[in-house]
Amino acid sequence: MVRPSTLILLAGIVLLFVPIPPVATILGIIVIVVGVALRLLTNR
């Protein structure tokens, strides 16, 4: 089963390549940081 933090990380990486540079890049970085934080906080 895939962990939710992995899906969030993948969504952040996809947002980095969306062709709306200022908005997508900022959102992508924020989503990646949230995904990493979830991964660190939910160590199972």
N, C-alpha and C positions, 0 to 999 in steps of 0.2 A: 504494500500500500504506500502511496506517495504522501509524504508529509505536506501539510498546508504551507509550511515555510518554503518548501521547494517550489511550489506553484507560484508563490508570491515573488520569489527570486526570478523565476523564468518570466513572469509578467513584467518585472522591472527591466530585465534585459531587452525584452521586446519593445518596451516603451522607448528605450534609448535609440532605436532605429526608426521610429515613426518620423515622417518627414515634417513635423511641426517643431522645429528645433528648440525654441526657448521653453515652451510648455512641456513638451514630451521629455526633454532632457532632465528638467527639474523633477518632474513626476517620477521618471525612471530612477533617478538617484534616491529619491525619498522612498520609493517602493522597495528598492534593493536594501536600503538601510533597515527598513521595517522587517523585511524577510530575514536578514542576518540577526536582528535582535530577537525575533521569534525563535530562530534556530538555537540561539544561545540560551534563551530563557526556558525553552521547552526541551531540555536535554532528557530524552527518555532512555 
